[in-house]
């Protein structure tokens, strides 16, 4: 029978965003401890569940005592262990004393370098699991990481996200008697705070399934997945009389579901309603009031129209009518405010408020939002020229940028800051602006590209120019981004810029070398995380990137993806290509390091003295001299097919470094043509090679 470990930390209500972080933190801490201290054989799995009032950890398969392990010690070299008289030397005797073992029990053995040394092995101590857990769990528990902590006991240095109220710790059927957070671990937990009046429950052992059933009877659904399933089922039942096919999964984001799941121990769903008069304001305002401010869910009909109802998730409400009426009053107050702000904003001429941005500060060292937008408009004008926008597209881009920040002056955004962009788009639509301008204003804060399509060109240019202006301004002011400190979101801006360039194929000309390095660093992470490209391939392409030219993100990513596909799809051919490239490049670089053939030297066919030189030169002219040659997987096959056998003959029959300097320079110039051809794509010497058997 496998040993079981069960730990429960009872707390005051945890913030919903802290629970998963705390569970993951201690799961990793406990796993590391069990494996490091030889209390678990193999890969340790920690089961974690939790509610706002408890964090629970379960491990099955913990050893009764530490796994047997021998320690191996090497001492002095054999020749240093005895003196001329055959007696043990001081070095050997000192080694024996240090290891507390008689020197007669030792032997000689070769170490990993093949040197024979004095050797001894000792079995490590095997402590009982219960004793080790008792001694170490207090420190392990207080190492749990959460975004913020508090001190909750007087005259104590204990810190945790919320006050700890009880501890449960079982190893099989025995309580582990340790003290942490000023509390003694015991066998007693508690049920639902209201539905059982916080009834105490005595647990018998570390049986996880029995624990789950016991807590369910006490109106505590410990597993978040169970709560999520129940919430979805209850919502479906609540709205099915209004919708033939419930549409909640189409509109509710995962973060909101995650919040409500981690806000209750025993979920219940209440259906409330609000006045249809509020439906006169835009749907997104009502939905924002529900989701972001109250954690309510909207109800849609089968045509995705908003209905005057909402759903709230409560923690096992006893008086459902009273709770529902309270929720309705709170939401009605929020929506009444929204209606007032909406009507007030419509009194202004949205299109003519641009100059008012002069009174709104963007950054003290930059100026107002008017200054920010003006700078972005100038930058966008240059970018539009470079990417080939026509005059109409330029005008639409400029118009979208001019309107982009005006909604910051509105009452609606002041009350609902999360609606920046959406409010501006709605006001622009009411004012009769072009649909592409409206779309660009709405999408200006996006972190990802919108996909290819004519309808997205203006929006992409607005986003790109705004992010690039933010980056250029920050770097001109030497704004530092260190560790977790990024107050102006420069990392996010660079990643958004990269994603849009990757989607559209637009290239950028960046003169600030520090900014260019910053963007390339983000490109490394983007290529690895978003495109799953190997780090060595990323470096091979960036190593030959010319920083003096514009940065073409889509071209760089294309080269990386092509090399990775070739290494995966045609591995044998790709390795043969690397062999050819490595040999040619190494000889050429050796010549360069010795300053042989330094400088640009034209190839003189008259100086070729062998047929293989002429053959290689002919292959280059026919197949590799075009600057516009296609780079794809076939390129590597082409190099192998055309150059493998000729280069083998060349390197076996031709002396590159010969006495005739002109002839030697001519041969190096021939190799240089191939090196230039290879390195226009990547520095292939950076790639990790397959192990040859």
Secondary structure, 3 states (H helix, E strand, C coil): CCEEEEEEEEECCCCHHHHHHHHHHHHHHHHHHHHHCCCCCCCCCCEEEEECCEEEEEEEEECCECCCCEEEEEEEEHHHCECCCCCECHHHHHHHHHHCCCHHHCEEEECCCCCEEEEEEEECCCCEHHHHHHHHHHHHHCCCCCCCCEECCCCCCCEECCCEEEEEEEECCEECCCEECCEECECEEECCCCCCCCCEEECCCCCHHHHHHHHHHCCCCCCHHHHHHHHHHHHHHHHCCCCCCCCHHHHCCHHHHHHHHCCCCCEEEEEEECCHHHHHCCHHHHHHHHHHHHCEEEEECCCCCEEEEEEEEEECCCCHHHHHHHHHHHHHHHHHHHHHHHHHHCCCCHHHCHHHHHHCEEECCCEEHHHHHHHHHHHHHHHHHHHCCCHHHHHHHHHHHHHHCHHHHCHHHHHCHHHCCHHHHHHHHHCCCCHHHHHHHHHCCCCCCCCCCHHHHHHHHHHHHHHHHHHHHHHHCCCCCECCECCCCHHHHHHHHHHHHHHHCCCECCCCHHHHHHHHHHHHHHHHHHCCCCHHHHHHHHCCCCCCCCECHHHHHHHHHHHHHHHHHCHHHHHHHHHHHHHHHHHHHHHHHCCCCCCCCCCCHHHCCCHHHHHHHHHHHHHHCCCCCCCCHHHHHHHHHHHHHHHHHHHHHCCCCCCCHHHHHHHHHHHHHHHHHHHCCCCHHHCCCCCCC
